Amino acid sequence: MFVKICGITSEDDALLAVAMGADAVGFIFAPSPRQVAAQRVNDIVRRLPPEVLTVGVFRDELPQRVLDIADRAGVRAVQLHGSETPDQVAEIRERGVGHGIRHVIKAFGADSPHLIHADRYHTDLVLVDAPSPGSGKVFDWHVTADVPDAVRLILAGGLHPDNVADAIEAVEPWGVDVSSGVEEAPGRKDATKVRRFIANARAASPTPYLGPDELPYDWEYE
């Protein structure tokens, strides 16, 4: 089970997530109460172990800007949380290699009509979130049945320590992603909630995620 703690805004919270066993930490560059600057992220990621996947979250940015910000921040993956087209995702993935970007996550709202075609977006890492990302609201998990089998599903949207095990049992995702569900205030993580979330996710799906290099680096669709 891949576990990502998103909405990180400080070095302390990044180190906390890693110490508690998170596989990935996410930094939001899109407008949000949890938005952080690229230089601040760069200062943080340099202090993290190499096996932790660092993810920059974007929404409706042009490919060149995504790559420029990711380059300055030093993240190794990007998450595209807007209405990016398959061609834009492909461009970011292909050009990202030269910027140290190893993985692209394409996010969809649970109400997106494009969800059933998620396998056409040139990445096998697909995140399904609530219709209003960052709202902390749970959606009907049954909609994830529309996600093509060819992709690895990361479940987000309203997850917290008390429902993550139920979510994993219902959806059987490859990974889970949480932000507001482990906070004491927007942008500030709660150590107890982070620990419980990760522990409950691991207990519900004990198969370990081995690290960033387990993911396919040069995924291509026919």
C-alpha positions in Angstrom: 0.0 0.0 0.0 1.4 3.3 -1.1 0.6 6.1 1.4 1.0 9.8 0.5 0.7 12.6 3.0 -0.2 15.8 1.0 -0.4 19.5 1.8 3.0 19.6 3.5 4.1 23.2 4.2 7.0 22.7 6.7 10.1 20.7 7.2 8.8 19.5 10.5 5.7 18.0 9.0 7.6 16.4 6.1 10.0 14.8 8.6 7.0 13.7 10.7 5.3 12.0 7.8 8.5 10.2 6.8 9.2 9.1 10.4 5.7 7.7 10.6 6.2 5.7 7.5 4.8 7.7 4.6 6.0 6.6 1.2 5.4 10.0 -0.4 4.9 13.6 0.6 3.0 16.2 -1.5 3.5 19.9 -1.8 0.8 22.1 -3.3 1.8 24.7 -5.8 -1.8 25.4 -6.9 -3.9 28.1 -5.1 -4.8 26.6 -1.8 -4.5 27.4 2.0 -1.6 24.9 1.8 0.2 26.5 -1.1 4.0 26.6 -0.8 6.8 28.3 -2.7 9.2 26.3 -4.8 12.3 27.4 -2.9 10.7 26.5 0.4 10.0 23.0 -1.0 13.5 22.7 -2.3 14.9 23.4 1.2 12.6 20.7 2.6 13.1 17.9 0.0 16.9 18.1 0.3 16.5 16.9 3.9 14.4 13.9 3.1 15.6 10.3 2.5 16.0 9.4 -1.2 13.4 6.6 -1.0 10.6 9.0 -0.2 8.7 10.2 -3.3 8.4 14.0 -3.4 5.3 15.2 -5.3 4.4 18.7 -6.6 0.7 19.3 -7.0 -0.5 21.5 -9.9 -3.8 22.6 -11.3 -4.3 23.8 -14.9 -0.7 25.0 -15.4 1.0 24.9 -18.8 3.5 22.1 -19.2 6.5 24.4 -19.3 5.5 26.1 -16.0 4.9 22.8 -14.4 8.4 21.7 -15.3 10.0 25.0 -14.3 8.4 24.9 -10.9 9.1 21.3 -10.3 12.7 21.8 -11.3 13.2 24.7 -8.8 11.4 22.7 -6.1 13.4 19.5 -6.7 10.4 17.2 -6.6 10.6 13.9 -8.4 7.0 13.5 -9.3 4.1 15.8 -10.3 0.4 15.5 -9.7 -1.9 17.2 -12.2 -5.1 18.1 -10.5 -6.9 20.1 -13.2 -8.4 19.7 -16.7 -5.1 18.8 -18.3 -5.4 17.0 -21.6 -3.8 13.7 -22.5 -1.4 15.5 -24.8 -0.3 17.9 -22.0 0.2 15.0 -19.6 2.3 13.2 -22.3 4.4 16.3 -22.8 5.0 16.8 -19.1 5.9 13.1 -18.7 8.3 13.0 -21.7 10.0 16.3 -21.1 10.0 15.8 -17.4 12.8 13.2 -17.6 15.3 16.0 -18.3 14.0 17.8 -15.2 14.4 14.8 -12.8 10.6 14.0 -12.9 10.3 10.3 -12.8 6.5 10.0 -12.3 3.3 11.7 -13.2 0.0 11.3 -11.3 -3.1 12.4 -13.1 -5.9 13.3 -10.7 -9.6 13.2 -11.5 -12.6 14.4 -9.5 -15.1 11.6 -8.7 -17.6 13.4 -11.0 -15.3 13.7 -13.9 -16.6 12.3 -17.2 -13.0 11.5 -18.2 -12.6 9.0 -15.3 -13.6 6.0 -17.5 -10.9 7.0 -20.0 -8.1 7.5 -17.4 -6.0 5.0 -19.2 -5.6 7.4 -22.1 -3.6 9.9 -20.1 -0.1 8.5 -20.7 0.5 7.5 -17.0 -0.6 4.5 -15.0 -0.8 6.5 -11.8 -4.4 7.9 -11.4 -5.8 9.6 -8.3 -9.5 9.9 -7.7 -10.5 12.8 -5.4 -13.7 14.4 -4.2 -15.4 16.6 -6.8 -14.1 19.6 -4.9 -10.4 18.8 -4.2 -9.2 19.7 -0.7 -12.7 19.9 0.6 -12.2 16.9 2.9 -15.5 15.4 1.9 -16.0 11.7 1.2 -17.6 10.8 -2.1 -19.3 7.6 -3.2 -16.4 5.1 -3.5 -18.4 3.0 -5.9 -17.5 5.4 -8.7 -14.0 4.1 -8.7 -15.3 1.0 -10.4 -15.2 3.2 -13.6 -11.4 3.4 -13.4 -9.8 1.2 -16.0 -7.9 -1.8 -14.7 -4.8 -0.8 -16.6 -3.9 2.0 -14.1 -2.8 2.1 -10.5 -5.6 3.8 -8.4 -4.7 6.2 -5.6 -7.8 7.0 -3.5 -8.2 10.5 -1.9 -11.0 12.7 -0.8 -12.2 12.8 2.8 -10.0 10.1 4.1 -8.9 10.2 7.7 -7.7 7.7 10.3 -11.1 6.4 11.2 -12.3 5.6 7.6 -9.1 4.7 5.7 -9.4 1.0 6.5 -13.0 0.9 5.3 -12.0 2.8 2.1 -9.3 0.3 1.4 -11.6 -2.6 1.9 -14.3 -1.2 -0.3 -12.1 0.1 -3.2 -8.9 -2.0 -3.0 -6.7 0.9 -4.3 -3.0 0.7 -5.0 -2.5 3.7 -2.7 -4.2 6.3 -0.5 -3.6 10.1 -0.2 -4.6 12.3 2.6 -4.2 16.0 3.5 -6.9 17.7 5.6 -7.8 14.4 7.3 -4.6 14.4 9.3 -4.4 18.1 10.1 -4.9 20.2 13.3 -5.2 23.3 11.1 -4.9 24.0 7.3 -1.2 23.3 6.5 -0.3 21.9 9.9 -0.3 18.2 10.5 -1.4 16.4 13.6 1.2 13.8 14.7 -1.3 11.5 16.2 -3.6 11.6 13.2 -0.7 11.0 10.8 0.5 8.0 12.8 -2.9 6.5 13.1 -3.7 7.1 9.4 -0.6 5.3 8.2 -0.9 2.5 10.7 -4.5 1.9 9.8 -3.8 1.9 6.1 -0.9 -0.5 6.6 -3.1 -2.9 8.7 -5.8 -2.9 6.1 -3.4 -3.6 3.2 -0.1 -4.9 4.5 1.6 -5.5 1.1 4.5 -3.1 1.2 5.1 -0.4 -1.4 8.8 -0.8 -2.2 9.7 2.8 -3.2 9.8 5.1 -6.2 11.9 2.8 -8.3 9.2 0.1 -8.1 7.1 2.3 -10.4 7.4 2.1 -14.1 9.7 4.9 -15.3 8.9 4.9 -19.0 5.3 3.8 -19.1 3.8 3.8 -22.6 0.4 2.9 -23.8 -0.2 1.2 -27.1 
